[in-house]
Amino acid sequence: MSRIRTPKGHRFPWYVRLFLWNQKRRYGRVLEPARLWGRSPWVFCSLALLYGALDRKSSPLEPPLRSLVTVRVSQLNWCAFCVDINSATLMRRGCSEEKVAMLKDYRTSELFDAREKAALSYADAMTGAGCSVDDALFQRLREHFDEDAIIELTALIAFQNMSSRFNAALGVEPQGFCVKPEHSDPHGGRP
């Protein structure tokens, strides 16, 4: 259960209500994080604009890769809500359930290509107690992505870290978008 609940009768500003209406139309219900972020309307609007910019059709990162990265960051931050919704989005974008289940083992799995492994390694390095991106990892990124794509990938990972840490800290629970594999150590047994 969320540590903070938004009362049913909470009165959001019209521009937040418009977004919540659209979310209800898209998902069949309003998502709990939107209700929480919506309590700080200007922050919410800025966040929604940033998400839209990162998940646009013209992004240099293809939609399945963006979703792979967001699921991985969500796993690392132990955000059950984010793993749920981002896994569902990833499967809608063409990823198999088997690949989603193997995400924690991407380094050794043959289901992931070198480009995906580089992006996921970058997500791992950017997530956690400290940013541990070294020159060797950055060189691997340059083998698969141009500078504009690396900038977008960096922004996407940073955004997902903020979002998943917000939800995890507030105890936002999954909303049943994806029947996901058993919750397991996202690090694959590594510290």
Backbone hydrogen bonds, N-H to C=O, Kabsch-Sander energy under -0.5 kcal/mol:
donor,donor_aa,acceptor,acceptor_aa,energy
3,R,170,L,-3.6
4,I,170,L,-0.6
10,H,7,P,-2.1
12,F,10,H,-0.9
16,V,13,P,-0.8
17,R,13,P,-2.5
18,L,14,W,-2.2
19,F,15,Y,-1.2
20,L,16,V,-2.7
21,W,17,R,-2.6
22,N,18,L,-2.0
23,Q,19,F,-2.3
24,K,20,L,-2.4
25,R,21,W,-2.1
26,R,22,N,-2.2
27,Y,23,Q,-3.1
28,G,24,K,-1.9
29,R,23,Q,-0.6
34,A,31,L,-0.6
35,R,31,L,-1.6
36,L,32,E,-2.0
37,W,33,P,-3.2
38,G,34,A,-2.4
39,R,36,L,-1.3
40,S,37,W,-2.2
43,V,40,S,-0.5
44,F,40,S,-2.6
45,C,41,P,-2.6
46,S,42,W,-2.0
47,L,43,V,-2.6
48,A,44,F,-2.7
49,L,45,C,-2.2
50,L,46,S,-2.3
51,Y,47,L,-2.7
52,G,48,A,-2.3
53,A,49,L,-2.1
54,L,50,L,-2.1
55,D,51,Y,-2.1
56,R,53,A,-0.7
59,S,56,R,-1.4
62,E,60,P,-0.5
65,L,62,E,-0.5
66,R,62,E,-2.2
67,S,63,P,-2.3
68,L,64,P,-2.4
69,V,65,L,-2.4
70,T,66,R,-2.1
71,V,67,S,-2.4
72,R,68,L,-2.3
73,V,69,V,-2.5
74,S,70,T,-2.0
75,Q,71,V,-2.5
76,L,72,R,-2.4
77,N,73,V,-1.7
78,W,75,Q,-1.6
79,C,74,S,-2.4
80,A,78,W,-1.0
81,F,172,V,-0.9
83,V,79,C,-2.5
84,D,80,A,-2.2
85,I,81,F,-2.5
86,N,82,C,-2.5
87,S,83,V,-2.0
88,A,84,D,-1.8
89,T,85,I,-2.1
90,L,86,N,-2.4
91,M,87,S,-2.3
92,R,88,A,-2.1
93,R,89,T,-1.5
94,G,91,M,-1.6
95,C,90,L,-1.9
100,V,96,S,-1.9
101,A,97,E,-2.4
102,M,98,E,-1.5
103,L,100,V,-1.2
105,D,102,M,-1.9
106,Y,103,L,-1.7
108,T,105,D,-1.3
109,S,105,D,-1.4
112,F,109,S,-0.9
117,K,113,D,-2.6
118,A,114,A,-2.1
119,A,115,R,-2.1
120,L,116,E,-2.8
121,S,117,K,-2.4
122,Y,118,A,-2.0
123,A,119,A,-2.1
124,D,120,L,-2.5
125,A,121,S,-2.5
126,M,122,Y,-2.2
127,T,123,A,-1.1
127,T,124,D,-0.5
132,S,125,A,-2.6
132,S,130,G,-0.6
134,D,132,S,-0.6
138,F,134,D,-2.2
139,Q,135,D,-2.3
140,R,136,A,-1.9
141,L,137,L,-2.1
142,R,138,F,-2.1
143,E,139,Q,-1.1
144,H,140,R,-0.6
144,H,141,L,-1.6
145,F,141,L,-2.4
150,I,146,D,-2.2
151,I,147,E,-2.4
152,E,148,D,-2.2
153,L,149,A,-2.7
154,T,150,I,-2.6
155,A,151,I,-2.3
156,L,152,E,-2.8
157,I,153,L,-2.5
158,A,154,T,-2.4
159,F,155,A,-2.8
160,Q,156,L,-2.7
161,N,157,I,-2.1
162,M,158,A,-2.1
163,S,159,F,-2.8
164,S,160,Q,-2.8
165,R,161,N,-2.0
166,F,162,M,-2.3
167,N,163,S,-2.3
168,A,164,S,-2.6
169,A,165,R,-2.5
170,L,166,F,-1.7
171,G,168,A,-1.0
172,V,167,N,-2.6
180,K,178,C,-1.2
188,G,185,D,-1.8
190,R,187,H,-1.1
